[in-house]
């Protein structure tokens, strides 16, 4: 047997396996001998069929089976020996002139290789690392929301200034059918709010989505409109009123502070605002990190040039999965996944270059931190180490969870690496400015 690699280019090769009679004849002969006692041919007793007739009837099929085994095993061992870094799996090439009767049987397999490329994490860029601050407007708004949340709802027979309305926005043509609770103060234009004054439960008020709210992104929350549409959609929607309330704001006292943060943690309005600012900016920092990771990802994909075995991968995509894809479907799937594949390769190169490894201790530490944060959200601020580690052990016994958490640990380590190497420009902004920067507006 002869097996070799034939390069087409840097990322495409063909593995050529040449099989000769000596590679399979012994096993074929053994199988023929095993078949003889069981063979049945008209005119002969079972077990008394001449060997040449047994070979004529079963030999071709046995040869195909045995050669296939030989080739599969040879290919597997060759890939292991060569330590090839493949994209996808080998694809057999169709040879219209192939004959099983030949003295030499030649099998060819296309393979796609992981490209070799240079990754410069310190390349010049215009990436911004945002530091998002909670301004007085945001903090005061949050204080008011807390007072409303813990306040007392007072049902009203008709809408008055300052009412909160529960109801459903609908537009059949656009598929809008969203239940929500809104305040009249949310509307950008006072004339729009005035349309609701005096209305009662069951009444329907029609408004237009264009410039309905001060921030167009609120359409995403109250009507479930996609972000791509919020700045351009201009359709009439009906709001059917289902409940009308005004809210008697909760008093900002120690009882409320203790209910929010635990006994004695906050003792004044100033401390409440400081706590809101701290919690908000912690949340904003997470969002800013996610944006930074996304921006660095986009920059590295655009700036790191390498070829992929694209035509091979499109053919390979047709063969994998429960449902076989047509060439057109594979083309579309490759277009959807190419950017993700490129970053997966960049990510692997970044980890290798920087000697980043994920250990079980890394995973355990990360999971422990997550569990404590989740428990704190549900009021368990001081769980014992034994309680936490028991939950961690259960989580890490689930392989799907281990994979999900490992991906998060990788993302966290890469984020720290990118912060260091990419040297982004730091810019302090308000949350509104951050949202505008995030959506390119």
N, C-alpha and C positions, 0 to 999 in steps of 0.2 A: 504494500500500500504506500502511496505517496500522498502527502498533504502539504499544501503550501498556501501562502497569502499572496494575492496579486493586487497591488494598489492601483486604484483608479485616480484618486487624489488624496489630500491629507485626511479626509474624513469618510471616504468610501473605499471599501476593499471587497475582494471576492476571495472566499476560501475555496480552493479546488482540491477535491478528494478523488484520487484515482484508485479504484479497487480492481485487483486482478484475481484470477481464479483461485490462487493459493490462499487468499484471504477468507474464503467462505466455503471451499469445496468440502472440507472435512465435516463441517457442521451440516451441510446439505446432505451429504452421504449418510450421516448418522440419522437425520430426520427421515430419509427415504427408507432406511432399514427399519426404523420404528413404525413406519407406515405400512410396510408390507403385510404383517399379520392382520391388519385391519382393512386393507384395501378390498374394494368390491368392484369387479369389472364383469360385465355380462359375458357368460360362457365359461367363467372360471369360479371354482369354489373360493369362498372367503379364506384368505391366507395362502392361496395357491396361485395367485396372480404373478406372472413373470415380472422380474425387476424392471425390464425395459418398458413394460406397459405402465407400471407404477410411476416410473420416472416421467413417462409421457403425460400421464393424467395429473400428477401432483407436483412434478419437479419445478415447473415455472413458478407456481405460487410459493413453494418452499424457498426457492432461490430468492425471490423478491423479499420474503420475510427475513431471511438470514442476512442478506446484503444490507437491508434497511437497518437491522440491529447493529451490524458492523460499522456502518457509516455514522449512525447516531452516537455510538460509543466513541468512535474516533473523533467526531466533532466536539463532543463534550470534553474529552481529555485534552484536545488541542487548545480549546479556549482556556482551560485551566492552566495549562503549561505556558501559554503565551501571555497570560495575565492581561487579556485585552479589556480595555475600558469601553464597553459597548453602550450605545443608545439603542433601545429596542432589543430584539433577539434576531438571530440569523434567519434570513428568508431564502428558501430554495429557489434557484433560478429554473425556469421552464426551458427545456431543450427539446424542440420539436423533432430533432433527428435522433433522439436518444433511443437505443435499442438494448433490451435486456439480453440479447444474444451475443453482444460484443465480447471480445477477449478482454478488453479493458472497459470498465464502467466508470464514467467520469460524472461526479456530482459537484455542483457549484452552489455556493451560498453567499448571498450578499450580506454584508454587515455595515453598520454605521458606527463610526468611532466618535468618542468624546473629543472635541477639538482641543488643541494645545493653544493657549493664548496667554497674554500678559495682562495682569490685573493691577492697575495703579489706583489704590485707594486714596492716594494723596494728590490726585490730579486736580488742577485748578478748576474751581466751580463757583457757582453763585448761590449755593444752597444756604437757606436761612434756618437757624434754630430759634424758634419762637419761645419767648418767655411770656406766658399769658397771665395778666394781672386781673384781679377782680376790682373794678372801680366802684365808686359810691353808688352809681345808678344801679348796677347789678346787685350790690349788697342790699340796698334799700328795697329793691324789688323782691329779693328773696325773703327779707323780713316780712313784707306784706303778704307774700304767699304762705309763709308759716302761720301768720295770724289768720288768714283765710282758711287754711287747712284745718286748724284747730279751733276755728270759730264756730259759731252756731248758724246753721242755714235757716233762714226765715222764708217760708213759702209765700209767694205773692200771686194774686189773681191776675195781675197784668204787669207788663214790663215797665219798669221805671229806670231812670238814670242809675247806673251802677249795678244793674241786675246781672246775675249769672244765669245763662240759658243752657239747658240741656236739650239736645235735639239731634236731628239728622240732616246733614247736607246731602243733596242728591242731584245728579244729572245723568239721565239714562244713557244719552249718547256717548258721554265720556266715561261711563262706568263708575261714576262717583256715587257712593252710598256709604257714608261714614258717620257713625254716631260720635258725638263729642259734647263737651261742655265748654262754652265760651263766655267771656265777659264783654260787655259793650265797649269797654275801654280798649279792647284789642284792635278795633277797627281803626284804620288810618284816617278815615274821613268822618267827621261828626255827622254829616248828612246820612251816611250809611247807618250809623248807630240810631239816628232819629227814626229810621224806618221801622224799628222794632218797638219804639215807645208806644204803650197803649195796647200792644198785642197780647193775646191770651193763649193758653195751652190749646194746641190743635191748629192754631193759625200758621200760615205759610208765608214766609218773607223771601222775596227773590233778590239776590245780590249778584254782582259780577266779580269774578275771581281777580281781575286785573286791578292791582293796587288796592286790594281789599285790606291787607294788613301792612303795618309799618315795615315789617320784615317778611318778604315773600316766602321765605323758608317755612313760615308757619302753615302754609298750605300743605306741606308735607305731613304735619302733625294732625291738623284738623280735618283734612280731606283725603289724606293718603295719596296725594299727587306726587309723582316722581320728581326728583330734583331737576332733571333735564327740562322739565316743563314749567316749573314754578314761575319763571320770569317771562314766559311768553303766552301762557294759557290765558285766554280772555273769553270765558263762557259764563252764561247765567247759571246759577245754582239755586235750588230751593232749600230753605232751611225750615223744617217742620218743628215747631216748638213742642217739647214734651214735658218740660218742667221749668218753672220760673222761681228763682230764689234771690234774695239779697243775703249778705253775710254780715252777721254781727261779729266783728273782729275779736279774736281772742286777746285778752290782756297780756301784756308782756311782763309776766311776774315770775317768781321763783318756781311756782308749780309748773308753769309751762317749760321753763329752762330745764328743770329736773326731768320732765317727761321727754324732752328732746335729747339730752346729753348725759343723763344720769345725775344722781344727787350731788349737788355742790360743784359740778364741773364748770358751770357758767352761772354768774351771779348778777349780771347787769346787762343793759342794752349794749354797752360798748364791748363787753366780753362776748356777747352773742354775735355782734358784727365781726369781731376778730375771729371767732370760730368759723363763721360762714366764709370769711375771706380765706382762712387756712384750708378748709375742706374744698372750697371751689378751686383754689389754685393747685391743690394736689390733683384734683380731677383734670384740670386743664393741662397740667404737666404731662399726664398720661396721653391726652389727646395730641399734645404738641410732639411728644416722642413718636407717636404713630405717624404723624405727618412727616416728621424728619426721616423716619425709616422709609416711608413711601417715596419721598423726594430723592433720597440717596439711591434707592432702588432704581427709580426712573433714570437718574443720571448715569448710574453704572451700566444699565442696559443700553443706553444710547451711546455712551462713550467707549464701551468695551467691544471692539469689533472682532468677530470670529465667524467662520462659516459653520453651518450645520449640515448634516446629510439630509437635507429637506426632502428630496424626492424619495429616498429610501424610507424615511419616517412616514411619509404619506402612504406608501405601499404597506408598510408595517401596520399602520393604524387600521387598514382594511381587514387585517387578519385577527386582531385581538378583540376581546370583549365578547359578550354573549351574542350581540347582534353584529353581524358583519356589515361593514360600511361600504357604500359605493365609492368610486373614485371622487365623486363630487362631495360626498359627505366627509370623506377623509380629508380632502382639501380644506373644507370649512373648519373641521376639527383642528387641523394643524394650525390654521390661522389664529384660532382662538387660544391655542395652548403654547404657541411659539415663544411669546414673551415670558411666560411662566417658566418654560424650559430653560431659556437663556439665563434667567435669574437663579434658577436652581443650580446651574453650572457655576455661575459667578459666586454664589453663596458657598458652594463647596470649595472653590479655589480660595476664597477669602479665609475660610476656616483653616484650610491646609497651610496657607502662607503665614497665618498668624498663630498656628499651632493651637487652635481652639478645639477642645474636646469636651464632650458632655459626659460627666461621670454620674454614677448613681447618687452620690452625695449632692451634686448640683441639682438633680431632679428632686431629691428628697427635701432639700432646703427650699426650693422654689414652691413645691407643693405645700409644705408646712406654712409658708408665708401666705399663700392663697387661702388655705383653710382658715387661718386665723382672721384674715380680712373678711371672709364670708361669714364667719361666726359673729364677728363684731357688728356686721350689718344687721344681723338678727338679734342684737342685744346681748350676745354672749361675749362680754368684753374681757373676761378673765378665765378662760378655760384652762384646765390643767394640762401639763405636758402629756400626761397619759391619755387624756381624751383626744388631744390633737393627733398624737402619733398613732392612735388606734384608727382614726379616720384616714390618715395618710397611708397607713398600711393597706387598708381596704381599697383606696383609690389606685395605689400602685400595683395592686394585684390584677387590675383590669388592663389588658394589653392595648385596647383602644385608647384608654385614658393616658397610658404611658406614652403612646405615640403623639397624642394631642399635646400633652404637657412638654414632651421633648421638643416639639416644634416651637413652643413658646419660649423655652429656655434658649434655644438656638437664636430666636429673634431677639431676645434680650441681650445675649452676648454680642451678637452682630451690631445691635444698636450702640452698645458701648464702644465697640471697635470703630464704628463709623463716626461717632462723636469725636473720637480721638484722631483718627486718620484724616477724615474729610475736612476737619477744621472749619465747620460752618460758621457763618456770621451770626452773632446773637442779636436778636431784636426783641425789645419789650413792647407788647401790644395789649390792648384791651381784648376782651372775648369777642366783641363785635368785629374788631379789626382782624382777629384771627380767623373767624368764620369767613370773612370776605376774602382773606388770603387763601384759605383752604379751598374755596370754590372758584377762585380766579375771578372774583367780582370786584 
